[in-house]
Amino acid sequence: MKIRSLIFSSPFLLILFFSTAIRLGAALSLSPVFGDHMVLQRDQPITVWGTAAAGAEVAVSIGGEHASVKADESGKWLATLEALKASGPFELSVSSGTEKDNAKDIMIGDVWIAAGQSNMVFALQSTTEWPQVRAAGDFPAIRICKLPGDFSFTPMDKYSREVRWEPLNSAKAGYFSAVGYHFARTLQPAIGVTVGIVQASVGGTQVEQWTPEAALKAAQPDSPLFAEKEKAQAALAAGSSTKIGPMQSGASVLYNGLIHPMRYTKFAGVVWYQGEANTRSKRDYRPVLKTMIQSWREVFAQPELPFVLVQLPNFGLPKEDGWMRVQEAQLITAHDLGLGLVVTIDQGSAATIHPPNKAEVGRRAGLAALQTVYKQDVEGTSPVPKSIIINGDTVTVEFEGFKGDLVLKGDAVKGFELAGVDGNFQAATAEIQGRSVVVKATIVTQPKQIRYLWANSPEAVTLFSAAGLPATPFRSVDANGAPLWFAAPAK
């Protein structure tokens, strides 16, 4: 069952709704995924699907490629055409007897999903940089698409409405994801092909809600979100007046409503900015994040589908809690799966979970994609620890993932702490030596552990690469007492 709310704030929206319903009810139609001005992924087979009369022959064509298929007994059809190089514009045409449907001004380029929760939802018109963005002009080589916020207890074949694509007009894009916008603005000029950005984000949601049910059950069969889903379904069946939204609807509902309908599409990659909602849980974020990534790769039949992870920024009181555990999980997942990590520990706010400066976050995400996905010679990733050497009362941390030497911003390197066998951390002094930091704490004469910026809101962020990217927060031993890869004893 799918749940959604429709509010017609103008006669235009009412007309749009009924005209869409008429189109979707036609015997022959493209899936609502397809629309004018859209971007299809270059160098990948192009799969097109929709509905027709049961058993009807359907012809599909785009860019000189053609395919013919027969609709099944339920009227569903799916055709796959040969891959195309970056090019366009084209018309995507389907026909069956005298019936026709099409989508016009289609470009072949690179398509990225901008997914996650509220900080990916955060719209351009709410950012501090909106006045500059609004005056930036048109960028026809960037096409934007914001998916409807549908969620569903079962996987859906199509969205509640046609998906609207449009060439980027900055003045009219205030509703769109600010991070997605600045990601595209950074990426497109550097790769020189049309870029499509599909926004799939819903505020307040957990990663379990974006994960297919079968994959989540295999990885975490005891996830409390399965019980939440059953409770929401029961409340709905009983006619409860309680409003049920995405946050209350339990496991897999956003995968079902937003991701599953475009499962035959191919993508250049995913920018994932999520984790805030998972900081409320004591459960380890690492396995479910990896499960979500691997399951999307399986769904899209792209085993190496790139992900760029935006690490949580600084927020709230300077204390230890789930916030840092999620940051750590993002660091470990990026390392284990070879993903681009966007460190934003200097871009948040102690006062709000929704910092309004998104331009730098989007820019860093674009740079991370250029470095890790497109293999361009750019500085796109932050310093991360490579190794730790303990020598007496001194710990030397060597960093990697950047060019040149480490750079100090401020009067001293701050945020390092050491602990001895008792596990009690003490503030330490630190000095940059090339690509390493030498750390020492007077009270701790035999250090066993080290951590850096291990607080929701660090006092100061002072350690950067020469390109201005901050070093990631880290600790050498995780909550289970296991050393991280850079702190593991040499074999």
WOPE-V22208 format. One line per field, one symbol per residue. ss: DSSP state (2 for helix, 1 for strand, 0 for the rest). A space follows every 10 residues. Layout:
BEGIN
ss=???
END
This chain:
BEGIN
ss=0110000000 2222222222 2222200011 0000000011 1000011111 1000001111 1100111111 0000011111 1000001111 1111110011 1111111111 1111110222 2012220002 2222000111 1111110000 1100000000 0000111112 2200001222 2222222222 2000111111 1000002222 0022222220 0002222222 2222222000 0000022200 0022222222 2200000011 1110002222 0000222222 2222222220 0000011111 0000100000 0222222222 2222222001 1100000010 0000000022 2222222222 2200000000 0001111111 1001111111 0000001100 0000011110 0000111011 1110011111 0000000011 1100000000 0011000001 0001101000 0010000000 0
END
